[in-house]
C-alpha cells in the first residue's frame, strides 16, 4: 500500500523498509520515521487503516523489535524504542514527545550488544495500549506498561505497570487517579 505523504518538498521521502506495512488510507508525514528501524523481523511495523503518523515520529527498533498499530490511531511524534514488542490498539491517541521504550536507560536497541548490556527477558519489555487509550504529552511508557481499554495516561507521567480499563493514571511515577468520567 502506498502511503499518503505530506507534499512539502523539503521532507524525507526514501522508500519504506520492506518489512513495514501501512494500511489503506494511512497518512505518513515522512518516511524518516523509519530511519532507525533496524528490525530483522519479516514484519517489523504493521499499521492499520486510516492511521496518522505525524512529524517527528520515530520507530527506533532493534533487530527483534516489532510494532503493531491498529486502525484510526494518531501518533503525534512519539519515539518508540524497543527490541521487543509494542502493540497500540485502534482509536488510540499518542500525544507529542511521548516515549515508549522497553528499558529505562537510553541505549538504542541495536547498540546494546556492542556495549555488553544484556537484553531483557522477552515479554517483560512488551508495551501494550488497548483500544481507545489516550497518552498525554511527554508521557513515558516503559517495558511492562499495559494500558487498558479506554484509559488515559496524564501528560508527563511515567508508567511501567498495568493500568486497568477506563482508568486515569498520572504522575511520576504514575499512580491510579480514578475512573475515566464520561459526559452525561
C-alpha positions as CSV (number, residue, x, y, z in Angstrom):
1,X,0.0,0.0,0.0
2,X,1.4,3.4,-0.9
3,X,1.2,5.8,2.0
4,X,-0.4,9.2,1.7
5,X,2.5,11.7,2.2
6,X,2.8,15.3,3.3
7,X,3.6,17.1,0.0
8,X,6.1,19.6,1.5
9,X,9.1,19.0,-0.9
10,X,11.7,19.5,1.9
11,X,10.7,16.3,3.7
12,X,12.4,12.9,3.5
13,X,10.8,10.5,1.0
14,X,13.0,7.5,0.8
15,X,11.2,4.2,0.2
16,X,9.8,2.5,3.2
17,X,11.7,-0.6,4.6
18,X,10.4,-3.8,3.1
19,X,9.2,-5.0,6.5
20,X,6.9,-2.0,7.1
21,X,3.3,-2.4,6.1
22,X,0.9,0.6,6.1
23,X,-2.9,0.1,5.9
24,X,-5.3,1.7,3.5
25,X,-5.7,5.4,3.9
26,X,-2.8,5.7,6.4
27,X,-1.1,9.1,6.4
28,X,2.6,9.2,6.9
29,X,4.3,12.6,7.2
30,X,7.7,11.3,6.2
31,X,9.5,8.0,5.7
32,X,12.2,9.5,8.0
33,X,10.1,7.9,10.8
34,X,11.7,4.6,9.9
35,X,15.3,5.9,9.6
36,X,16.2,3.9,12.8
37,X,14.1,0.8,12.1
38,X,16.8,-1.9,12.2
39,X,14.4,-4.8,12.9
40,X,15.1,-8.1,11.1
41,X,11.6,-9.4,11.6
42,X,9.6,-10.2,8.5
43,X,7.1,-7.6,9.6
44,X,8.7,-5.0,11.8
45,X,5.9,-2.4,11.7
46,X,2.3,-3.1,10.8
47,X,0.0,-0.1,10.8
48,X,-3.8,-0.4,10.4
49,X,-6.0,1.6,8.1
50,X,-6.7,5.3,8.3
51,X,-4.0,5.9,11.0
52,X,-2.0,9.1,11.1
53,X,1.8,9.2,11.7
54,X,2.7,12.8,12.2
55,X,6.1,14.7,12.1
56,X,9.0,13.6,14.3
57,X,7.5,10.1,15.0
58,X,10.4,7.7,15.3
59,X,10.5,3.9,15.2
60,X,13.9,3.1,16.8
61,X,13.7,-0.7,16.6
62,X,16.4,-3.2,17.3
63,X,16.9,-6.5,15.4
64,X,14.0,-8.2,17.3
65,X,11.8,-5.1,17.5
66,X,8.2,-5.3,16.4
67,X,5.4,-2.7,16.5
68,X,1.7,-3.1,15.6
69,X,-0.7,-0.2,15.4
70,X,-4.5,-0.5,15.0
71,X,-7.0,1.4,12.8
72,X,-7.8,5.1,13.2
73,X,-5.0,5.8,15.6
74,X,-3.0,9.1,15.9
75,X,0.7,9.0,16.5
76,X,1.7,12.7,17.1
77,X,5.5,12.4,17.3
78,X,6.3,9.6,19.8
79,X,9.6,7.8,20.0
80,X,9.1,4.1,20.0
81,X,12.4,2.5,21.0
82,X,12.3,-1.3,21.5
83,X,13.9,-4.6,20.8
84,X,10.7,-6.3,22.0
85,X,7.1,-5.7,21.1
86,X,4.9,-2.7,21.2
87,X,1.2,-3.1,20.5
88,X,-1.0,0.0,20.0
89,X,-4.8,-0.6,19.6
90,X,-7.3,1.1,17.4
91,X,-8.7,4.6,18.1
92,X,-5.7,5.5,20.3
93,X,-4.2,8.9,20.6
94,X,-0.5,9.2,21.5
95,X,0.5,12.8,22.1
96,X,3.7,14.7,21.2
97,X,7.1,13.9,22.7
98,X,6.0,10.7,24.3
99,X,8.4,7.8,24.7
100,X,7.6,4.1,24.5
101,X,10.8,2.3,25.5
102,X,11.4,-1.3,26.6
103,X,14.1,-0.3,29.1
104,X,14.6,2.8,31.3
105,X,18.1,3.7,30.2
106,X,18.9,5.4,27.0
107,X,20.7,2.9,24.8
108,X,19.4,2.4,21.3
109,X,18.3,-1.3,20.8
110,X,20.9,-2.0,18.1
111,X,23.8,-0.7,20.3
112,X,23.1,-2.8,23.4
113,X,25.1,-5.9,22.4
114,X,28.1,-3.7,21.4
115,X,28.1,-2.2,24.9
116,X,27.8,-5.5,26.6
117,X,24.4,-4.8,28.0
118,X,22.2,-7.9,28.3
119,X,18.8,-7.9,26.6
120,X,15.8,-8.0,29.0
121,X,13.7,-11.2,29.0
122,X,11.1,-11.2,26.2
123,X,7.7,-10.4,27.4
124,X,9.0,-8.3,30.3
125,X,9.6,-5.4,28.0
126,X,6.3,-5.5,26.0
127,X,4.2,-2.4,25.9
128,X,0.5,-2.7,25.2
129,X,-2.1,0.0,24.6
130,X,-5.6,-1.4,24.3
131,X,-8.2,0.2,22.1
132,X,-9.3,3.8,22.8
133,X,-6.3,4.6,25.1
134,X,-5.1,8.2,25.3
135,X,-1.5,9.0,26.2
136,X,-0.7,12.6,27.2
137,X,2.2,14.8,26.0
138,X,5.7,13.8,27.2
139,X,4.5,10.7,29.0
140,X,6.9,7.8,29.2
141,X,5.7,4.2,28.9
142,X,8.4,1.6,29.9
143,X,8.5,-2.1,29.4
144,X,5.7,-3.8,31.3
145,X,3.3,-0.9,30.7
146,X,-0.2,-2.2,29.8
147,X,-2.7,0.5,29.3
148,X,-6.3,-0.8,29.5
149,X,-9.1,-0.1,27.1
150,X,-10.4,3.5,27.3
151,X,-7.7,4.5,29.8
152,X,-5.9,7.9,30.0
153,X,-2.3,8.5,30.9
154,X,-1.7,12.1,32.0
155,X,1.0,14.3,30.5
156,X,4.5,13.8,31.8
157,X,3.6,10.5,33.5
158,X,5.9,7.6,33.8
159,X,4.2,4.2,33.6
160,X,5.7,0.7,33.9
161,X,2.7,-1.2,35.3
162,X,-0.8,-2.3,34.3
163,X,-3.4,0.4,34.1
164,X,-6.9,-1.1,34.3
165,X,-9.6,-0.3,31.7
166,X,-11.3,3.1,31.9
167,X,-8.9,4.4,34.4
168,X,-6.8,7.6,34.7
169,X,-3.1,7.2,35.6
170,X,-0.9,10.2,36.2
171,X,2.3,11.3,37.9
172,X,6.0,10.5,38.1
173,X,5.9,7.7,39.0
174,X,2.4,7.2,37.8
175,X,-0.4,6.1,40.1
176,X,-4.0,5.3,39.6
177,X,-6.1,8.5,40.0
178,X,-9.6,7.1,39.5
179,X,-12.0,6.1,36.8
180,X,-12.5,7.9,33.5
181,X,-15.6,10.0,33.7
182,X,-17.9,10.4,30.8
183,X,-20.1,13.3,30.0
184,X,-23.8,12.7,30.5
